[in-house]
Amino acid sequence: MITLRPITDANRAAVVALDVTPAQQAYVAGVAESLDEAEQCPEAMPWYRAIYDDDTPVGFVMISDNIPPGDPTLLGPYYLWRLLIDAAHQGRGHGRAALDLVIDHLRTRPAAEVLLTSVVPGEESSPLGFYLRLGFQDTGTFHDGERVLRLPLTPNPR
Ligand SMILES: CC(C)(COP(=O)(O)OP(=O)(O)OC[C@H]1O[C@@H](n2cnc3c(N)ncnc32)[C@H](O)[C@@H]1OP(=O)(O)O)[C@@H](O)C(=O)NCCC(=O)NCCS
């Protein structure tokens, strides 16, 4: 079963060791870099978890969790900032299951009507097809050179 767990001193090394394929590295930063970004950008309201398959860490997810209005440089209030499934564990539904758990979390949050994300444009290894498959819509707009996607959260995202 897929669960989201906090990152602690006990599991940090195992989670930081997770990695995507070399081709995918062009599209997503790793866990260590994500944790650094979270520390450097408290204004982006980082909320992150390790993705577990039973007791095995298989991925990492980070969102912006209700960014206060007023900073146009940040996408929000709810933004899927990072999602990665380790190369050895991809293609088994874990990415979809993790996103479902993030959506469960968002349903507890105030005025969470849309989850935004963005993808680096590219042909191969891009996660664009994954997001479209999961119900994200292409907004046709760009932010910092990345294509912005949106997932309506109410009444039923998929
Ligand atoms: C994108 C990623 C999170 C998908 O995780 P995953 O566990 O392999 O995906 P799932 O097995 O849950 O796939 C869910 C569905 O999306 C489809 N899918 C997965 N990757 C896809 C892709 N690149 N293009 C098109 N469809 C894709 C699957 O076929 C599956 O479809 P189905 O449910 O109808 O059978 C994973 O490949 C990854 O970590 N990639 C590198 C990091 C990255 O790019 N992250 C996103 C940017 S932050």
The ligand as a Gaussian input file, in Angstrom:
#p B3LYP/6-31G(d) Opt

LIG

0 1
 C        6.291000      11.034000     -13.810000
 C        6.382000       9.986000     -12.681000
 C        6.171000      10.668000     -11.312000
 C        5.303000       8.919000     -12.925000
 O        5.350000       7.979000     -11.852000
 P        4.951000       6.437000     -12.082000
 O        4.766000       5.810000     -10.760000
 O        5.954000       5.818000     -13.004000
 O        3.555000       6.587000     -12.856000
 P        2.272000       5.645000     -12.700000
 O        2.699000       4.217000     -12.840000
 O        1.497000       6.021000     -11.489000
 O        1.483000       6.080000     -14.012000
 C        0.145000       6.582000     -13.980000
 C       -0.364000       6.663000     -15.394000
 O        0.410000       7.625000     -16.160000
 C        0.983000       6.991000     -17.305000
 N        2.316000       7.578000     -17.494000
 C        3.366000       7.513000     -16.635000
 N        4.396000       8.234000     -17.116000
 C        3.987000       8.740000     -18.301000
 C        4.598000       9.574000     -19.281000
 N        5.853000      10.031000     -19.132000
 N        3.864000       9.909000     -20.374000
 C        2.608000       9.457000     -20.534000
 N        1.953000       8.687000     -19.631000
 C        2.649000       8.323000     -18.530000
 C        1.042000       5.526000     -16.975000
 O        1.022000       4.750000     -18.152000
 C       -0.214000       5.349000     -16.141000
 O       -1.349000       5.253000     -16.969000
 P       -2.563000       4.253000     -16.557000
 O       -2.853000       4.507000     -15.089000
 O       -3.656000       4.657000     -17.436000
 O       -2.030000       2.894000     -16.794000
 C        7.744000       9.253000     -12.708000
 O        7.946000       8.713000     -13.997000
 C        8.907000      10.142000     -12.381000
 O        9.298000      10.250000     -11.231000
 N        9.508000      10.766000     -13.415000
 C       10.658000      11.583000     -13.229000
 C       10.377000      12.784000     -12.379000
 C        9.411000      13.762000     -13.016000
 O        9.475000      14.058000     -14.195000
 N        8.506000      14.262000     -12.145000
 C        7.504000      15.226000     -12.531000
 C        8.047000      16.636000     -12.591000
 S        8.249000      17.340000     -10.982000

